[in-house]
Amino acid sequence: MNIQFRESQEAASPLTAKTAIADCDIHPARATRTELYPYLAKRWQHHLEVYGVHAYQGMMEGPPYPKAQPNASRRDAWPPEGGPQGSSLAFMQKQLLDPNNVQLGVLNPLNTGQGIRNHELSAALCSAINDWQIDKWTSKDKRLKASIVVGNEDGLSAAAEIRERAGDKNFVQVLLLSRNVEPLGQRRYWPIYQAAEEAGLPVGVHAFGFGGNPITPSGWPSYYIEEMVGHSQCQQSALASLVLEGVFERFPKLKMVMIEAGFGWAPSLAWRLDKAWKRLRSEVPHVKRPPSEYIREQVWWTTQPMEDPERREDLFDVIKWVGWDKLLFATDYPHWDYDEPSRVLPAGVSEANREAFYLGNAKKLYGIAA
């Protein structure tokens, strides 16, 4: 964080324990390798022991680049009772929920059954993750809400999982990842959007994923920092596909949440799409309005990693285009690039916008009663 921006933040009124917030990107982890087994049929337990899991990204197991810490997590996030970072509810309550007065915490599990070549196994693991979220997390702390994890490469089984969970107040959104076998606007994913729209659930698109493709159009980069920056590039490709394939036109009540890829790129992407659409709209007659209109109406953004320009006025200009009502605060706990709630907004934000940013927008989007 640059010194000028830090000074402007320190001049702002700090958050207090009375400032209620929503954290829209919390990553729960499994404490042990076999923690999902109680939620899996014996067939799949046996399959995992004998055959393991084979992702589309067959060159590796786990993240493609080493992080500074296991699970890309903070050094201080190890639970005192043992287990990986993010695997202890009691420690999450002590370290994140209680001191920050989190009234709503949205769980986005990673390392799930998404991106697995065996679609039946993928569906089974995703269903198990959803049961596990209820049993270990949301039933134990009512502040926490879960995301419906689906086997993203099989649209029909994913839609069935959404419909099975629809109406369950433990869940507030459907979770997809930005890197898939094909761009997210492709028709193989449409059953997911249809089911989510029917259920009145937003679809969260989280950065990362295992689609079997490199994260750049030219192959694999050399460094982890390139992957980190690449999150926003993958999200831009996903969003452009959703617009240009006509997903938002076909599903006008669908709400999308772009998670953990920033939002500063939104205006320039929309401007470029609009310019190209004006000249090439005959190629995509199903896109009946300028792309920017779909983006501004049907897309929400989590703030982690929060944009950090030299001049706070530049940040306000971007937010004005995106809309204060479309930003959802997120910490990305327990990851190392966690955003501290008291330090993300500079001075000069109105009380109404501050309240909407930290809590109101999320409660409205996710249908959480006051």
N, C-alpha and C positions, 0 to 999 in steps of 0.2 A: 504494500500500500504506500503511495507516495506521501511525503510529509505534508504537503499542502492540504491534501484531502483528509489526512488524519487529523490535522489541526481543526479543520472545519467540523469534523465529527465530534471532537472533544469539546468543541464550543457548544454543541447541541445539548439539549436536555437528555440525560441518559435514561435508558429504560429502567424502571424500578420493578420490584417484585409484583407491584399492582398492575403493571402493563401486561395484559393478557395477550398471548400470541398463538398463532397456528404455525406448526412446523410441517410443511407439505412434502418433505423428503427425508424420511428416517429409514435407515437400513437395518432391519433385524437380521441376526445371523443364527444359524443352528449351533448349539453348543457342542454336539458330537456328530460324527459322520453318519450315525445310524438314527439320529433323532427323528427322522421322518418315518421310520419303519412301522411304528404303531398305526400310521395313517395309510399304509400301503398294503395291498393284498400280498399274501405269501408268494405268489407268482413273481411279483416285481421285486420283492426282497431277494429272492433267489437269483433273479436276473441280474440285479446289481452286483451281487457277490461274485457271480460266475463270469458275466460278460462286461460289466461296467457300463459306462455312459459314453456314447460317441457323438460328439458335437459336429455340426457342419464344418466347423473350423478344425479339421482333423490334425493339423500340424502341432497342436499343443493341448495341454490340459491346464486349466486355470488362465489367468491373465497373460496376454502375449508379451507384456513388458514387466520387469520387476519394479515394484514400488519401494519407496523408502521404508515402508512398514508393511507387515502382512495385512492383506485385505485393504490396502490403501488407507489404513486407519491411523488415528492419533496415537501417540505414545502413551497418553494417559487414559486410554479407553479400555485397557485390559480389565475385565471384571476381577475383583479381589478373590472371588471363589473359583477362578479359573475359567477357561473357555475363551473362544475368540471374541474380539471386540464386537459389541452389539448383540451378544448372545444372552445377556442377563437383564431381565426386566427390572430387578431391584436396583442394579447399578445405573441403568438408563434413567430410572426415576430420580435417582440421587444426583446424577451428573447433568442431565438434560431437562427432564420434564419439570421437576420441582423448582430448581433455582431460576428457571426462565419463565415460570408461570405459563407453561404450555397447556392451553385448554383443548387443543385439537392437534393430534399428531398423526400424520398419514404414513403408513408403513409401505415401503416399496422394496420387497425382498429381491435380492439379486442372487445369482448362482442357483437358479431354479431349474425347472424342466424345459425352459425355453431354449430354442436353438439346438434341439437334439434330433438326430436323423430318424430315430425310431419314434414315430408319431404317437403310437399307443403308449409307450413309456413316457413320452413328454406329457401327454394328457394326464396320466396317472400321477406323475410327480407334481404337476401343477395343482391338481385337485388336493393332493396331500399337503402341499404348501399352504393352500387356502384353509384347510382344516386346522393345520398347525398354527396359523396366524390367530385363529379364534381361540384355540385351546390354550396357547401359551401367552398371548398378548392381549387381544381385545377383550376377552372375558375377564382378564385380571386387572385391567385398567381401562375404565370407560373413556378416558381421554384419547385413547388410541383407536384408530380406524384402519381397516385393511384395504389393500388393493387386490382385485381378482386377477390372479396370475393365470394366463391361458397358454396352451400350446399354440403359439402364434402361427406356425407354418401349416396347420390344419384348421382352416377357417371354420369348418362345420363343427368339429369337436370343441373348438374354442367358443363358438356361439352357444353350444349346448351348456358349457360350463358357466357362461355368463347368465343364461336363463335359469339355471339351477340355483345360482346365488342371488338372483334379482329379488329385491325386497328384503334381503337380510341386512339389517341395519349395521352389522359389523363391517360391511364393505361400502366404500364411497366412490370407487372408480375401478376401471379396468386398466391393467398394466401391460404395455408393450415396450419393446426396446427399439432403438433407432436403426440398428444394423440388422438386416434380415436377408433372407435369400433373394428377395426382390424389393424394390422401393415400395413403401407402405401404401401407396395409392393403388397398387395392382389389385385386380379383381379377386385374387385368392384370399385377400384379407377383408373383402366387403362383408361377409357374414358376421365378422366381429363388430363392425361399425353398425350394422343393422340391429344386432342384438343389444349393443350398448345404447343406441338411440331409443329402442323400445323400452329398455329398463330405466331410461333417464339417468344413465351413468356417464360421466366424462371418461374419455380414454386418455390415460397418461402415457406419453412417449418418453421413456427415460433414455438418456445417453448410454451408449455401449451396446453390446449384443454379439451374438455368434451366428453370422449369416454365411460364413464360409468365404467371404470376400475381404480383400485388404481394405484398410480404412481410407485409402486414397485411390483415385482413379489410376495411379501409376504403380501401385504395389505397396509393399510394406515399408514404412519409414524406419529410420535408424534409432530414434530416441523416444522415450516415454513422453517427453514434453510435446512431441509432434502428435501423439495420440490424444493428449489432453486438449490441445488446441483443435484437434480434429473432431472433437465432440460436436462443436457448433457447426462444422461443415457437414457432418452426417445428418444433423437435425435439419439443416437447410435443404438438403436433398430430399429428406423424408417429407418435409412440409411442401416443397414444390410439387412432389409427386401427388400428395393428397389433394392439392388444389387443381392441378392440371389433369389428373385422371377423373375429376368430377366428383370426388367423394363428398365435398361440402355441399355441392349442388344437389346431389342425390339424397344426402342425409342432412337436411337443413337444420335439424334440432341437435345434431351431434356437437359435442363440446370436446375440444382437444386441449391437453395440457402438455406443453413442452418442458421437460424436466432436466435440470442439470446441464444445460448448454448455454446459459446466458440468454440475453434478449436484445442486446445492442445491435445485432445484425438484422433484426426484423424489418426496420424501415427500408434499408438499402435493398434487401431481397425483394420486398414488396414493390419497390419502385422499379426494379429491373424486370420483375415479372409483368408489371403493368405495361411497361414500355414494349416488351416483346409481344404481349397479348394483343395490343392495339394493332400490330402489324401482322400477326399470325393467327388471329382468332378464328379464321376459317378452318384451321387445322383442328381446333378443339371447340366445336360449336356447342358442346355440352357445358363449357365454362361460360356462362351467360353474363357474368359480371366481371369487373376488374378483379384480379386476384387479391389485391389489397383489401377489398371489401370482405371477402371470405375470411381472411386472416384476422382482420380487426374485430369481426363479429363472433367468430367461432373458436378462437385460439386464446388460451391463457398461458402464463409463463411463470415458472418458479424462478426465484432470484439467485439461487446459488449455482454457479459463481456470480456474485453480484458485480455489475459493471463498475469500473473504477477509473473514470477519466480524470485528467488533470484539473479540469474546470467542472465544478458541480453543475453549472448551467448546462453543460453538454449532457449530463445525466438526465437532468430535468427535461431537456428537449426530447430525448429518446423516450422517456416515460410518457411525455405528453402525447407522442404518436401512438405508442402502445396502448396507453390508457391506464390511469391509476387503478381503475376497477378490474384490470386484467392481470395484475401482479400478485403472486402468492409467495409469501416469505418461506424460505427453506434454509435449514442449516447443513444438510447432507451428513448429519451425524451417523456413524462415528468416524467419518473419513477425515483425512489429514487436512483437506482444504475446507474444512468446516467454517461456516460463517457465523460469527458471534452476533446474536440478535441486537445487542446494544450499539453495534458499530457499523451497521450496514447503511443507515440513512444519514446524510449530512444535515446540517442546519437548514432551515428554510422550508420545511415541509409542513403543510397545514395539519392541524389536529385531525380533521376529517380524513385526509389522505393517509396520515400515519395510522389511524385506526383501521382503515380499509386495508392497507398494506399488510399490517401485522395479523389481522384476524378477520375483519368483516368480509373481505373478498372470498376467503376460503370457506367460511361458514355458508355464505350465499351459494357458491358454486357446488359445494358438497351437500347442501340441504340439511345443515346442522341447525337445529332450533336454537334461538337465543337463550 
